[in-house]
């Protein structure tokens, strides 16, 4: 507990409660101690790692910051290895709108990762960005296949082309970044965190491009790609999960967590919970969401503070530790993170190490 | 899944994808072409596999009391004509 100045209740009190309190008091105290212990562990790991990952200035010798993109044409087939190039790096715009949208969107996403987080592409080692458009016949989807970001044209009924929304392109590229960092297992809560991280950075790419503050941004994912068979404004709302379209069943808090075996255990459904937590952090801190809220989330990824099977609670604890590492234990950022995870019900009030701490 | 699982129809659920929409359709077994029937049968003997990449569709096939969950990237090629034929029939 030494060094954890953010806690207003003396930790030895928790230890005493854990030993001598009622059953309920003991459980609450043990939870608090466990959270505090994991925060300290993660903070120690972060401290060891922050040196090499700390903001590297653009232009550092050996660092590039030069994007390389190739956009392939799947020619309406389910071919993940299409070889026909529609637009390569530096070439003039194609006559094909989807190819240009993919090229530009991957460029905007690269620029975000480089300028904001000093990350040089998906692998932080100048990996080429491979996009593929016109995948499948009336294909209502976009995905990351482990090598390429692949976009369908949509059926025209549910969806129109998936390259039209920058946050969709940022979302797919971010799946690659997650795979190269904390590699969250694509199932249940760890899968929902994987999805949420893609929504978070997809939205940040767009906000950075548009110069929008947390307050100005829409926090919508999949804006402008809904067809006439979908009634709503987007596919997901990070600000108000469950309100983006007529069939949006995303929960906004743990009390409404959806247990399902579909969609790898509801990875695109329960992502609403960590999505809202991020929105709440960004909105409490204010200003540009990519500057502090985004950096806290990225710190968890790049410092590999969590394991692939990480659950919401562990991730929440890791963001608290990352915020403390970056901004100090008594910072407004730590308080924003603690409050957000409390609001969505991932950390209960008794588990919040900073719930009673007032920065002075 | 509100629709009763009958033994003379193939019901298909498609979940996942970027949108995370869960869609349903079904087809009488009698309407399956021989190659498609074999492909569906192959699905029931498919070993379960972990997802590769992200945002892929996941298919769940049901006939009678049998159920198979197959990831889009692992579908037998012979089932594609059936899925193409059913493309306009998915409902939420």
Interface residues (C-beta under 8 A of the other chain):
Chain A: X78 X80 X137 X138 X140 X141 X142 X143 X144 X145 X146 X155 X158 X159 X162 X168 X171 X172 X175 X179 X186 X187 X194 X195 X198 X222 X235 X247 X261 X262 X263 X264 X266 X267 X268 X269
Chain B: X13 X15 X16 X17 X18 X19 X20 X21 X22 X50 X51 X52 X53 X54 X55 X56 X57 X58 X60 X69 X73 X80 X84 X87 X92
